[in-house]
């Protein structure tokens, strides 16, 4: 049990949002390493419904992505899933999701995201207010720790944070922390998985077997007959 939990009795919960189109082993391994490194009591996977920064023509129906995540995490007792973004109408904004969890639980919340998503955070809705709601953990590639602390923060956020040089983190004016954590780099992407499936090639050892079976059963990500460009089957 962590010192924070001894003092407050709060659980430490990770919130891992994403399109998961489809979920792959890089997502799962990253979440597991973050869970262990930060002694999280659980990680909640949150598939997005209509992500603002994605081309919708390549995103399959949300019910398929939700079920693939459910199947992929079923064997890990620390992982769970939320359909909060799927149950809302319209686009999926992280600020709304974080407010939902903040208003409904007293846990210590840690939002988990990849480094590629973090570099675009200035384009997110109400991005200045995101850090008032929870801690942020950015999953970074090996070697990132060599990057000077001063170079890790977008300029638009600099006035709201103070560096904690000893801990190599940034502290928000709300008291929440922004942490960059190196994880094992698995050169896997959802885009690569979709392209392999489109070409009829193997995705074994890139995605969980349960996810692969589901994709084949429902004919997802296959090139439609007679179409010259990629079209994700909606199912």
VOKELUM-47048 format. One line per field, with one value per residue: residue number from 1; residue in three letters; x, y negated, z negated of N, C-alpha, C, O in turn. Coordinates in steps of 0.001 Angstrom, whole numbers, plus 500000, padded with zeros to 6 digits. Layout:
<rs>
i: (NUM,...)
aa: (ALA,...)
n_X: (X,...)
n_Y: (Y,...)
n_Z: (Z,...)
ca_X: (X,...)
ca_Y: (Y,...)
ca_Z: (Z,...)
c_X: (X,...)
c_Y: (Y,...)
c_Z: (Z,...)
o_X: (X,...)
o_Y: (Y,...)
o_Z: (Z,...)
</rs>
This chain:
<rs>
i: (1,2,3,4,5,6,7,8,9,10,11,12,13,14,15,16,17,18,19,20,21,22,23,24,25,26,27,28,29,30,31,32,33,34,35,36,37,38,39,40,41,42,43,44,45,46,47,48,49,50,51,52,53,54,55,56,57,58,59,60,61,62,63,64,65,66,67,68,69,70,71,72,73,74,75,76,77,78,79,80,81,82,83,84,85,86,87,88,89,90,91,92,93,94,95,96,97,98,99,100,101,102,103,104,105,106,107,108,109,110,111,112,113,114,115,116,117,118,119,120,121,122,123,124,125,126,127,128,129,130,131,132,133,134,135,136,137,138,139,140,141,142,143,144,145,146,147,148,149,150,151,152,153,154,155,156,157,158,159,160,161,162,163,164,165,166,167,168,169,170,171,172,173,174,175,176,177,178,179,180,181,182,183,184,185,186,187,188,189,190,191,192,193,194,195,196,197,198,199,200,201,202,203,204,205,206,207,208,209,210,211,212,213,214,215,216,217,218,219,220,221,222,223,224,225,226,227,228,229,230,231,232,233,234,235)
aa: (UNK,UNK,UNK,UNK,UNK,UNK,UNK,UNK,UNK,UNK,UNK,UNK,UNK,UNK,UNK,UNK,UNK,UNK,UNK,UNK,UNK,UNK,UNK,UNK,UNK,UNK,UNK,UNK,UNK,UNK,UNK,UNK,UNK,UNK,UNK,UNK,UNK,UNK,UNK,UNK,UNK,UNK,UNK,UNK,UNK,UNK,UNK,UNK,UNK,UNK,UNK,UNK,UNK,UNK,UNK,UNK,UNK,UNK,UNK,UNK,UNK,UNK,UNK,UNK,UNK,UNK,UNK,UNK,UNK,UNK,UNK,UNK,UNK,UNK,UNK,UNK,UNK,UNK,UNK,UNK,UNK,UNK,UNK,UNK,UNK,UNK,UNK,UNK,UNK,UNK,UNK,UNK,UNK,UNK,UNK,UNK,UNK,UNK,UNK,UNK,UNK,UNK,UNK,UNK,UNK,UNK,UNK,UNK,UNK,UNK,UNK,UNK,UNK,UNK,UNK,UNK,UNK,UNK,UNK,UNK,UNK,UNK,UNK,UNK,UNK,UNK,UNK,UNK,UNK,UNK,UNK,UNK,UNK,UNK,UNK,UNK,UNK,UNK,UNK,UNK,UNK,UNK,UNK,UNK,UNK,UNK,UNK,UNK,UNK,UNK,UNK,UNK,UNK,UNK,UNK,UNK,UNK,UNK,UNK,UNK,UNK,UNK,UNK,UNK,UNK,UNK,UNK,UNK,UNK,UNK,UNK,UNK,UNK,UNK,UNK,UNK,UNK,UNK,UNK,UNK,UNK,UNK,UNK,UNK,UNK,UNK,UNK,UNK,UNK,UNK,UNK,UNK,UNK,UNK,UNK,UNK,UNK,UNK,UNK,UNK,UNK,UNK,UNK,UNK,UNK,UNK,UNK,UNK,UNK,UNK,UNK,UNK,UNK,UNK,UNK,UNK,UNK,UNK,UNK,UNK,UNK,UNK,UNK,UNK,UNK,UNK,UNK,UNK,UNK,UNK,UNK,UNK,UNK,UNK,UNK)
n_X: (500854,500549,502087,500390,497877,497776,497541,495181,493369,492458,491895,494104,493653,493960,493174,492655,492362,491325,491200,491464,491577,492401,492611,495875,498906,500797,499312,498324,500627,501855,499942,500064,502702,502663,500695,502004,504371,503396,501929,499164,495770,494057,493313,491337,490041,489032,487254,486910,484120,483497,486264,487831,490184,490573,490252,487136,486385,488070,487553,486062,482777,481725,480793,482095,484777,484636,483952,486190,488185,487163,487389,490166,491205,490194,491472,493057,493005,493301,492519,489836,486824,485194,482231,481626,482188,481017,478384,477622,476372,477600,480950,483901,485290,488111,488090,485416,485108,486953,485823,483465,484367,485682,483608,482187,483652,485980,488523,492118,493039,494603,495418,496218,498281,499708,502947,502762,500181,500262,501839,500080,498358,497658,495721,493474,490156,489494,492073,493697,492410,492425,494354,493590,491957,493028,495979,498510,499942,502407,503225,506349,508893,511787,514780,513823,514102,516481,515956,515986,514288,513078,512441,510256,507693,504883,504796,502449,501591,503390,503155,501421,502618,505149,508521,509607,512508,513997,512268,511841,509509,506562,504716,501436,499495,497274,498138,498251,500210,502355,503736,506402,506917,509085,508474,508505,509229,507151,507016,504360,501337,497937,497287,499180,498335,495764,496427,497827,495815,494094,495591,495500,497374,499235,498468,499258,500680,500792,498397,496011,495052,492282,491205,492030,490579,487976,488001,488290,485961,483983,484669,486222,487997,488686,489411,486907,485182,485654,486263,488549,489919,490838,488400,486880,485079,481878,480197)
n_Y: (501203,497794,494720,492548,493790,494872,492549,491340,493285,493483,494980,495634,494874,495572,493973,494802,493646,493965,494638,497303,499029,501407,502518,503312,505225,503390,501344,502789,503727,501297,500157,502007,501743,499089,499290,500919,499456,497108,498034,498504,499185,500096,500052,498302,498824,496725,496593,494385,492672,490841,489664,486482,485973,487850,489556,490394,492268,494423,495639,498182,499343,498354,500298,502620,501990,501600,504190,505632,504550,505341,508137,508356,507516,509203,511223,509969,509001,506425,504697,502892,501778,498932,497595,494951,492848,493794,493833,491231,488609,487242,485841,487240,485896,485431,483779,483805,486469,486750,484999,486354,488686,487444,486174,488281,489985,490430,491173,491190,489998,490894,489900,491592,491415,491523,490426,489354,488427,486521,484440,483090,481872,479244,478760,479893,479850,477321,477556,476344,476710,479396,480454,479723,481620,484183,486281,486593,489031,489540,491763,492597,493101,495326,493748,491217,489996,488703,486308,482894,481617,479127,479030,480580,479691,478223,474866,473414,474395,473793,471698,472643,474646,475885,476925,479974,480736,482669,484873,485121,484288,482387,479970,479054,476031,476767,478805,481311,483727,483928,486465,488021,491128,493635,496459,499931,500193,501256,501851,501390,500522,499424,498683,500106,502726,502727,502341,504693,506613,505788,506472,509155,510433,511923,511093,512130,512241,509526,508498,509396,512866,513262,510906,511035,513262,512262,510186,511610,513142,511228,510009,507628,504656,505433,505132,503945,505646,504623,502040,499404,498132,498112,499315,499411,502051,501673,503403)
n_Z: (500000,500830,499552,499858,499968,497414,495941,496881,497670,500200,503383,506153,509347,512747,515809,519019,522031,525478,529048,529782,532121,533868,530377,529199,528430,527594,526363,524159,522817,522195,520449,518368,517443,516549,514566,512692,512128,510958,508914,509183,508386,510232,513766,515981,519081,521702,524369,527135,528640,530875,531866,531820,533293,535252,538422,539403,541306,541131,538783,537031,536039,532793,530990,531715,531168,528422,527544,528389,526750,524284,524461,524715,522248,520373,518889,517049,513803,512866,514790,516288,517964,519404,520753,520985,522814,525065,524445,524431,526516,529611,530124,528555,525801,523782,521525,520686,519974,517867,516004,515500,514109,511968,510625,509653,508067,505363,505703,506292,509320,512384,515476,518389,521184,524502,525745,528314,528406,526399,527409,528956,527247,526854,528689,527726,526354,524012,522857,520964,518578,518051,516324,513833,512891,512530,512072,514616,516711,518968,521435,522467,524968,524802,523712,523510,521052,521137,522218,521458,518576,518860,521519,522009,521799,523367,524604,524053,521667,519742,517856,515969,514559,512335,512183,510696,509975,508614,508502,511155,512471,513390,511594,511255,510762,509362,507825,508886,510684,513552,515243,516929,518189,519059,521084,522139,525527,527932,531225,532475,533977,534235,536794,538334,537788,538925,541620,542209,541890,543891,546108,545904,544328,541573,538173,535874,532614,532485,531685,529093,528924,528588,529564,532212,533100,532845,534727,537114,537043,537407,539709,539846,540836,543416,546911,548954,551509,554841,554235,554451,552462,548940,546695,543678,542414,541163,539839)
ca_X: (500000,501349,501961,499187,496714,497780,497090,493848,492480,492006,492478,494832,493010,494397,492166,493386,491457,491884,490300,491602,491015,491952,493547,496986,499741,501464,498387,498206,501901,502041,499062,500550,503922,502263,500000,502985,505307,502734,501166,497746,494882,493366,493335,490065,490157,487870,487194,486220,483050,483848,487440,487918,491396,490712,489421,486099,486193,488911,487219,484913,481699,482180,480460,483150,485991,484360,484007,487576,488886,486639,488000,491612,491597,489405,492296,493827,492075,493514,491989,488387,486432,484067,481619,481113,482251,480113,477011,477342,476196,478579,482365,484439,486288,488714,487687,484114,485313,487606,484843,482549,484975,486000,482376,481535,484495,486967,489810,493186,492933,495791,495087,497347,498264,500980,503689,502284,498956,500577,502384,498943,497398,497203,494565,492355,489152,489756,493262,494282,491714,492549,495258,492958,491063,493739,497367,498719,501122,502695,504063,507417,509770,513104,515698,513186,514566,517645,515453,515934,512944,512545,512034,509184,506379,504487,504880,501162,501329,504497,502784,500583,503390,506468,509288,510149,513719,514403,511383,511787,508113,506006,503635,500438,499058,496248,498793,498390,501515,502521,504894,506799,507433,509523,507963,509057,508695,506748,506752,503051,500327,496652,497352,499904,497470,494704,497013,498129,494548,493601,496352,495339,498577,499084,498658,499570,501695,500647,497164,495637,494346,490837,490893,492207,489427,486800,488138,488006,484551,483115,485146,486598,489190,488987,489106,485645,485288,485265,486613,489963,490557,490526,487134,486671,483723,481187,479635)
ca_Y: (500000,496579,493767,491743,494580,494980,491283,490924,494405,493408,495866,494987,495424,495071,493823,494953,493401,494150,495166,498761,499386,502131,502600,504208,505571,502190,500723,503609,503735,499964,500000,502856,501151,497897,499760,501429,498405,496104,498772,498236,500272,500558,499203,498344,498519,495915,496396,493164,492865,490049,488879,485251,485860,489027,489633,491355,493330,495559,496101,499075,499092,498330,501524,503593,501601,501862,505629,506082,504187,506203,509457,508259,507274,510081,512073,509151,508527,505001,503925,502860,500984,498015,497165,493608,491998,494366,493561,489825,488250,486297,486171,487628,484960,485903,482922,484274,487768,486546,484405,487440,489511,486602,485862,489494,490805,489698,491815,490431,490370,490707,490068,492188,491157,491694,489217,488775,487680,485379,483318,482389,481568,477855,478733,480540,478950,476836,478273,475707,477164,480840,480818,479424,482727,485402,486396,487069,489869,489639,492913,492134,494131,495422,492668,489911,489389,487866,484991,481985,481402,477865,479199,481561,479071,477238,473490,472924,474925,473475,470790,473339,475710,475650,478170,480631,481284,483886,485962,485102,484153,481041,479843,478069,475136,477475,479841,482524,483864,484391,487346,488717,492431,494493,497824,500765,499769,502298,501149,501838,499465,499866,498492,501246,503905,502618,502525,506112,507327,505397,507226,510579,510953,512318,510125,512910,511668,508072,508257,510571,513888,513054,509807,511531,514119,511399,509471,512551,513539,510139,509482,506227,504071,506027,504316,504350,506020,503609,500690,499180,497589,498823,498979,500255,502600,501195,504541)
ca_Z: (500000,500943,498454,500090,499586,495956,495384,497298,497945,501580,504384,507233,510530,514035,516860,520274,523138,526804,530062,529721,533425,532675,529258,529511,527283,527106,525401,522956,522097,521642,519288,517282,516880,515801,513358,511736,511737,510125,507896,509379,507978,511423,514954,516698,520500,522097,525829,527555,529617,532054,531485,532618,534091,536106,539624,539054,542287,540799,537441,537081,535092,531409,530264,532001,530437,527012,527300,528537,525518,523214,524625,524543,520854,519501,518026,516106,512759,512591,515907,516484,519124,519243,522014,520742,524005,526059,524034,524683,527922,530113,530076,527254,525301,522542,520412,520212,519334,516575,515096,515129,513056,510817,509911,509159,507187,504571,505920,506941,510728,513213,516884,519092,522619,525176,526059,529561,528090,525546,528175,529562,526190,526982,529595,527055,525786,522647,522400,519771,517373,517877,515231,512546,512563,512134,512485,515981,516950,520392,521755,523348,525525,524150,524035,523313,519801,521418,522624,520291,518047,519379,522920,522103,521608,524390,524112,523563,520326,518845,516769,514990,513935,511774,512247,509514,510587,507905,508915,512623,512868,513338,510621,511669,509689,508589,507031,509684,511315,514920,515169,518154,517779,520146,521075,523202,526823,528865,532484,532935,534039,534771,538242,538900,537674,539937,542949,542381,542091,545212,547114,545658,543682,540175,537084,534674,531726,532444,530940,528314,529718,528509,530464,533577,533399,533002,535992,538201,536978,537857,540983,539667,541454,544709,548076,549560,552909,555817,553779,554669,551281,547695,546046,542510,542396,539973,539126)
c_X: (500880,501139,500703,497947,496634,497225,495624,492868,491976,492656,493192,494369,493543,493240,492899,492406,492123,490842,490285,490993,492014,492971,494642,497867,500527,500611,498418,499494,502164,501203,499553,501802,503601,501570,501000,503897,504688,501820,499677,496927,494094,493527,492016,490316,488875,487890,486395,485158,483406,485042,487615,489089,491588,489800,488400,485958,487047,488611,485960,483929,482182,481889,481503,484409,485827,484510,485425,488403,488452,487291,489493,492034,490983,490256,493106,492886,492217,492927,490473,488083,485247,483545,481085,481130,481333,478657,476626,477156,477287,480003,482821,485544,486784,488261,486349,484243,485945,486652,483853,483131,485257,484757,481780,482396,485521,488359,490843,493254,494203,495397,496331,497218,499651,501640,503215,501003,499274,501092,501279,497978,496893,496013,493334,491408,489495,491025,493880,493658,491841,493299,494709,492161,491774,495211,497419,500005,501288,503638,505083,508273,511086,514040,515130,513712,515806,517236,515396,514494,512298,512007,510828,507793,506061,504449,503594,500847,502337,504096,501991,501352,504691,507250,509664,511367,514128,513573,511257,510342,507743,504824,502708,500035,497970,496849,498949,499726,501400,503839,505140,507479,507819,508936,508655,508415,508423,506313,505481,502134,499047,496630,498049,499041,496389,495243,497333,496861,493985,494294,496232,496538,498338,499294,498921,500762,501732,499417,496829,494879,492833,490382,490998,491021,488189,486842,487789,486528,483632,483605,485583,487902,489551,488660,487826,485836,484842,485603,488114,490674,490114,489191,486931,485240,483055,480544,478204)
c_Y: (498760,495671,492915,492496,494740,493704,491020,492065,494420,494493,495026,495636,494753,495024,493795,494823,493624,494659,496692,499394,500184,502009,503593,504398,504385,501442,501472,503595,502362,499749,500812,502265,499898,498301,500168,500324,497399,496729,498443,499452,500823,499566,499398,497927,497824,495702,495141,493489,492167,489174,487668,485225,487025,488919,490748,492489,494562,496116,496950,498734,499244,499629,502610,503264,501861,503346,506162,505738,505104,507591,509423,508143,508273,510873,511289,508564,507047,504104,504008,501912,500095,497625,495745,492749,492508,494051,492097,489587,487268,486766,486466,486663,485422,485078,483371,485598,487601,485920,485456,488257,488691,486339,487080,490360,489929,490299,490819,490909,489996,490950,490500,491901,491350,490369,488553,487976,486427,484193,482518,481839,480126,477723,479354,479497,478606,477452,477655,476239,478665,481200,480439,480621,483986,485280,486888,487880,490008,490812,492495,493301,494179,494321,491293,489221,488515,486462,484078,481705,480163,478003,480119,480955,478106,475842,472983,473401,474427,472599,471488,474400,475187,476966,478669,481393,482582,485091,486071,485091,482668,481030,478711,477203,475765,478516,481158,482518,484353,485161,487978,490010,493259,495892,498615,500370,500991,501595,501690,500620,500056,499722,499668,502504,503868,502875,503995,506911,507031,506203,508738,511224,511183,511143,510855,512291,510140,507666,509510,511575,513692,511942,510258,512396,513279,510683,510387,512946,512489,509478,508033,505893,504686,505048,504838,504617,504872,502193,500514,498641,498354,498370,499929,500750,502234,502319,504318)
c_Z: (500000,499736,498617,499651,498067,495325,495669,497496,499374,502429,505431,508533,511795,515016,518196,521428,524479,527776,530021,530982,534284,531544,529618,528275,526748,526100,524069,522138,521468,520396,518103,516640,516068,514504,512286,511217,510779,509075,507970,508955,509155,512553,515693,518150,520954,523613,526177,528593,530923,531679,532383,533593,535060,537329,539427,540062,541990,539412,537500,535967,533648,530663,530520,531200,528943,526703,527448,527308,524383,523263,524297,523086,519881,518512,516999,515057,512429,513679,515944,517638,518781,520619,521923,522002,525104,525725,524203,526170,528325,529948,528647,526841,523935,521349,519835,519469,517959,515561,514610,513978,511803,509971,509221,508263,506484,504717,506435,508385,511491,514663,517635,520581,523198,525492,527327,529356,527280,526342,528863,528520,526260,527925,528941,526469,524335,522052,521148,518489,517114,516599,513857,512032,512109,512491,513929,516059,518451,520616,522812,523825,524757,524641,523776,522063,519998,521859,521398,519875,518655,520804,523088,522108,522737,523791,523506,522152,519293,517672,515672,514211,513357,511824,510861,510004,509929,508341,510425,513112,512868,512375,511062,510484,508818,507652,507779,510413,512754,514953,516530,517747,519009,519976,522181,524526,527692,530147,533132,532959,534592,536289,538912,538872,538750,541345,543220,542653,543473,546308,546936,545001,542194,539222,535771,533954,531759,531650,530142,529186,529726,529458,531916,533996,533667,534351,537165,538223,537573,539146,540930,540394,542807,545832,548711,551047,553810,555419,553880,553438,550050,547149,544899,542507,541092,539192,538681)
o_X: (501852,500166,500031,497057,495541,496530,494899,491657,491158,493809,492911,494658,493572,492415,493669,491703,493340,489746,489237,490042,492437,494058,494376,497616,500890,501122,498524,499458,502642,501693,499469,501940,504199,501832,500858,504171,505367,501035,499031,497342,493526,493836,491627,490752,487772,488481,485347,485281,483595,484852,487553,489022,492667,488741,488768,485464,486786,489341,484916,484224,482951,482663,481768,485033,486769,485131,485824,489230,489283,487690,490020,493108,491234,489801,493778,492053,491343,492849,489891,488992,484400,484321,480197,480187,480917,477803,475447,477732,477830,480252,482221,486606,485996,488068,486160,483573,485521,486677,483449,482451,485089,484839,480965,481922,485875,489266,490500,493497,494793,495077,497377,496160,500646,500992,503250,500764,498631,500812,501512,496889,495803,495363,492256,491826,489754,491046,494514,494293,491410,492924,495295,491738,491194,495637,496480,501038,500408,504729,504718,508361,511470,514083,515860,513766,516142,518054,514806,513602,511098,511204,510427,506816,506884,504112,503622,499939,502145,504653,501900,500798,505252,506687,509995,511268,514564,514101,510637,509994,508507,504029,503133,500213,497765,496156,499703,500292,500479,504910,504206,508492,506990,508904,509310,507195,509349,505348,505513,502168,499062,496029,497581,499024,496133,494599,497132,496833,493463,493675,496791,496715,497359,500174,498818,501731,502599,499400,497314,494143,492177,489318,490160,490521,487439,485824,487082,485924,482613,483017,485341,488785,490660,487743,487691,486559,483810,485289,488873,491902,489161,488886,486820,484300,483616,480364,477604)
o_Y: (498687,495811,492599,491915,494743,493755,490533,491844,495266,494868,493836,496805,493527,495937,492875,495776,493490,495059,497312,500172,499692,501465,504604,503816,504367,500955,500869,503468,502279,499221,500361,502288,499671,497715,499806,500251,496889,496035,498147,500596,501911,498395,500526,496806,498269,494733,494872,494463,492816,488048,487806,484539,487170,488293,491915,493562,495635,496976,496493,497939,500151,500022,503432,504155,502291,503714,507058,506537,505585,508140,510347,508618,508191,511163,511890,507718,506473,502887,505057,501316,500461,497358,495364,491996,491745,494008,491751,490300,486550,487938,486011,486620,485758,485625,483325,485823,488240,486279,485447,488490,489189,486286,486941,491372,488846,489976,489751,492087,488937,492077,489859,492123,491341,489323,487327,486979,485392,483048,481393,481384,479831,476677,479345,478390,479497,477824,478355,476225,479150,482131,480793,480639,484787,484314,487525,487466,490536,490851,492090,494342,493193,494008,490302,487992,487695,485543,484459,481575,480159,477180,480403,481646,477245,475661,472207,472876,474626,472748,470974,475002,474193,478022,477886,482554,483509,486188,487007,485802,481818,481969,477567,477599,475352,479049,482029,481468,485086,484599,488416,489998,493540,496438,498041,500233,501673,500831,502344,499790,501050,500537,500174,503264,504875,503540,504483,507773,507922,506574,509508,512438,510695,510308,510270,511869,509525,506612,510591,511176,513925,512027,509908,512275,513550,510588,509987,513069,512823,508502,507281,506738,504459,504235,506034,503901,504240,501245,501379,498684,499133,497178,501136,499960,502465,502194,505199)
o_Z: (499248,498995,497636,499030,497500,494311,494802,497493,499735,502219,505575,508789,511897,515050,518471,521766,524607,527384,530200,530918,535330,531732,530268,527220,525572,525092,523001,520914,520337,519398,516960,515417,515016,513455,511118,510019,509887,508429,506965,509143,509067,512335,515995,518411,520636,524091,525591,529336,531952,531218,533604,534613,535633,537290,539300,539716,542533,538921,537963,535074,533331,529790,529643,530623,528276,525706,526704,526870,523612,522236,523676,522718,518679,517405,516161,515383,511778,513507,515669,518216,517967,521536,522685,522242,525976,526611,524129,526992,527486,529666,527674,527463,523051,520263,518620,518461,516996,514384,513447,512979,510690,508744,508309,507746,506949,503950,506943,508644,511277,515041,517536,521169,522473,525508,527433,530036,527454,525987,529306,528871,525768,527955,529535,526131,523527,520878,520358,517434,516068,515886,512834,510877,511376,513124,514407,515535,519131,520048,523916,523173,524128,525831,523814,522013,519144,521874,520387,520714,518931,521245,524216,522394,523049,522620,522551,521508,518093,516584,514557,513291,513818,511534,509971,510401,510612,508526,510929,514055,512411,512345,511221,509332,507677,506786,507346,510716,513116,514724,517202,517046,519875,518873,523051,524619,528132,530145,534174,532050,535318,536988,539931,539841,539410,542155,544333,543532,544144,547306,547716,545099,541629,539430,534692,534586,531137,531015,530477,530088,530741,530071,532747,535115,534605,535037,538090,539289,538178,539612,541874,540542,543291,545712,548970,551740,553583,556140,553442,553368,550086,547142,545109,542589,540021,537981,538066)
</rs>
